[in-house]
């Protein structure tokens, strides 16, 4: 069994803003080539094109893998576009915004699917401080001492050190 490449046409058209059925920016062949390129670039390891290049084998049943192919393929179409562009004639001028925000969203979604949820913030001030310093500050700056009538115990980063009480 294999997954037909045609299943990606609708999601890609929606993501790329190619919504008008009467005037297509991307033909089915171009979208097909994008999905094929995604697979050939090994963006979905262990999957390959079928011999006739009309599908992906083995069959993709996991929706996250389907989404991963969709996002990588959309990124192939968006990444080469210029950040901003404008044109001006004597009486008319127009500028077009940046695709960088959309590209960043795609990259975040790809990262989440490939690696799990991306880092979103610090838990508290001490984790921020440890992260900025690059050291586990609670361990580096803390020595614990416990005393009893028979023993003294010191807990440090290197481990526990015990000494008899004198």
Rosetta blueprint (number, residue, H / E / L):
1 X L
2 X L
3 X E
4 X E
5 X H
6 X H
7 X H
8 X H
9 X H
10 X H
11 X H
12 X H
13 X H
14 X H
15 X H
16 X H
17 X L
18 X L
19 X L
20 X L
21 X L
22 X L
23 X L
24 X L
25 X L
26 X L
27 X L
28 X H
29 X H
30 X H
31 X H
32 X H
33 X H
34 X H
35 X H
36 X H
37 X H
38 X H
39 X H
40 X H
41 X L
42 X L
43 X L
44 X L
45 X L
46 X L
47 X L
48 X E
49 X E
50 X L
51 X L
52 X L
53 X L
54 X L
55 X E
56 X E
57 X E
58 X L
59 X L
60 X L
61 X L
62 X L
63 X H
64 X H
65 X H
66 X H
67 X H
68 X H
69 X H
70 X H
71 X H
72 X H
73 X H
74 X H
75 X H
76 X H
77 X H
78 X H
79 X H
80 X L
81 X L
82 X L
83 X L
84 X L
85 X E
86 X E
87 X E
88 X E
89 X L
90 X L
91 X L
92 X L
93 X E
94 X E
95 X E
96 X E
97 X L
98 X L
99 X L
100 X H
101 X H
102 X H
103 X H
104 X H
105 X H
106 X H
107 X H
108 X H
109 X H
110 X H
111 X H
112 X H
113 X H
114 X H
115 X H
116 X L
117 X L
118 X L
119 X L
120 X L
121 X L
122 X L
123 X L
124 X L
125 X H
126 X H
127 X H
128 X H
129 X H
130 X H
131 X H
132 X H
133 X H
134 X L
135 X L
136 X L
137 X H
138 X H
139 X H
140 X H
141 X L
142 X L
143 X L
144 X E
145 X E
146 X E
147 X E
148 X L
149 X L
150 X L
151 X E
152 X E
153 X E
154 X E
155 X E
156 X E
157 X L
158 X L
159 X E
160 X E
161 X E
162 X E
163 X E
164 X E
165 X L
166 X L
